[in-house]
Amino acid sequence: MKAFKLPLVLLLIVLQLSLIKHKLHFKAIKPGHFTFVTMQSNSFQIKIKDTIPPHANIYFTNSKWNGNHFNINGSHLTWNTGTESILPGSKISFSQIEKQPTASKGSLEGQMKLTSQDPIFAYLGHNKMPTLFLAAVGTNNKAFGTLTNTQLTLDKTVTIQMP
């Protein structure tokens, strides 16, 4: 019985140290970590303001928000940030989002067709249900539906881009 306990205790210690190391290197993504720079019909670009950790999944949608959930008629993209941290000042381009989406860093899945009336919301959670909104861009205040319950604010985490 004692011979079995020692390997188990060693395994638990190694796991605990691994978790501590992971927590020290992980920095949570929050609203304001990036802003939208441009939005066009088949592409958009963001500028990183605070380090984005590796292996994060960030979701983008062109759906309007009603204060509780997204409208059902929008499309979604999932961006995996890749294997390395993305440093402040970096610009990430998302191209050909309508048919064969690509990201200048990391990988991009899904498709998104944008019109001049569409917003783009960036968030964490699930592709259809956000747990934390990060940023948004649109051509006017009405493009978003509403910003209620997003904790996003104009000129800080929300960009209005004139068409």
N, C-alpha and C positions, 0 to 999 in steps of 0.2 A: 504494500500500500504506500509506504514512504517513497519507494522508487518511482512511483507513478506521480506523486505530488510535486517532486522537484522539476521535472520537465514542464508540467502544467504551470507552475509558478513562474518559471523562466519565460514561457510563452506569453503569459499575461503581462509580465514586465516589458517584454519587447513590444507587444501591442500597445501598451500604455505610452511608452516612449515614442513610438511611431505616431500616435495620435497627437501628442504634445508637439512634436516636430511639425506635423501637418498644420496644426492650429497656428503655430508661430509664422508659417510661411503663407498662410491663406489670408487674403484680405477681401472682405466682402464687397461686392459691387453695390453701389448706392446711387440714388438720383444725383445727377451732376457729374458723374464719372466721365461722361462724354456729352457732346452736343452735336446736333445735326448741322452740317455745313452747307450741303446742297441737296436738292431733291428734284429729280427730273423724271420723265415718264418711264424710263427703263434703268434708272440708276439713282444712287444716293451716296453721300459721304458723311462720315462722322469724324470729329476730332476728339482725341483722348485727352482728358484733363487730369485724370488720376489713374494710376496703374490698374490695368485690368488683368486679373490673374489668368493663368493658363487653364484650359479645359472647361471654361464657363460656357453655358448655353444661354444665349440672349435671343429673345423672340422679337420679331417685328411683324406688325399687321397694318393693313390699310383700312381696317374696320373702324367705324365710329364707336365711341364709348357712350353708353347711356347712363352712367353713374353706378351701374351694378355689373354689367357685362358688355361684351362687344356685340355689335350687330352680326347676324349670321352670314351676311353676304360678302364678307371680306376674305382676303387671302393672307397667307402667313409665310414667313421665312424663319428658319432656325439657323443662327450663326454659332458655330463652335469656335471659340477664340484661338484654338490651336495649342501647341505644346509649350509656348513661351509666353511670359508676361508681355503685355503691350504697354509701352511707356508713354508718359505724358508728352504731348506734342505730336504724337503719331496721328496720321490721317489714314483711315481705313475706307476704301472704296468698295462699294457693292455694285456690280455691273451685270447687265443682261438679266435683270431680275425677273423679267417676264417669261423667259423660256429656259435658259441655261445659266442660272445664277452663279456668280463667282464672287469671292471676297479677296481683297488684296492680302489679308492675313487670315489664317484659319480656313474653315470650310463653311459652305452655305447650302442649305437644303430648302426645297419648296419653290414656289413661284409667286410673284406679286405683280399685278397690273395696276399701274397708277394713272389716275386722271387728275386734272387740275383741281378737283374738289376733294381729293382724298387726303387724309392725314397719314402719317406713319407714327405709330407708337412703338417704343422699345421697352421691353419689360422682362422680368424673370417670372418663372412659374411654369405654366404649361402653354402650349401654342394657342389655346382658346380661353384660358383663364389665368390672368396675371395674379401674382402674389406681391409684386413690387414693380411699380412703374419707374423707369429710368429717365426717359426723355421723350419728346414728341416734336414733330414738325408738321406744318400745314400752311396753306396759302392764305388763310384767314381764320378768325376765331370760331366761325361756324363749322369749319372742316372737321373738328375733333368730335362733334356731338356735344359733349360736355367734358370738363376737366374734374367734375365732382368725384370725390373718392379716389383720385389718382395721386394726390399730394404733389402734383406738378404745378409749376407757376410760370406765367409768362415772363420772358426775358431771363429766366434762370435755367429752367429745365425744358421750356417750350419755346420753339423758334417759329416765328411767322416769316415765311419766305414769300416775297411778292412774285407772282408768276411772270 
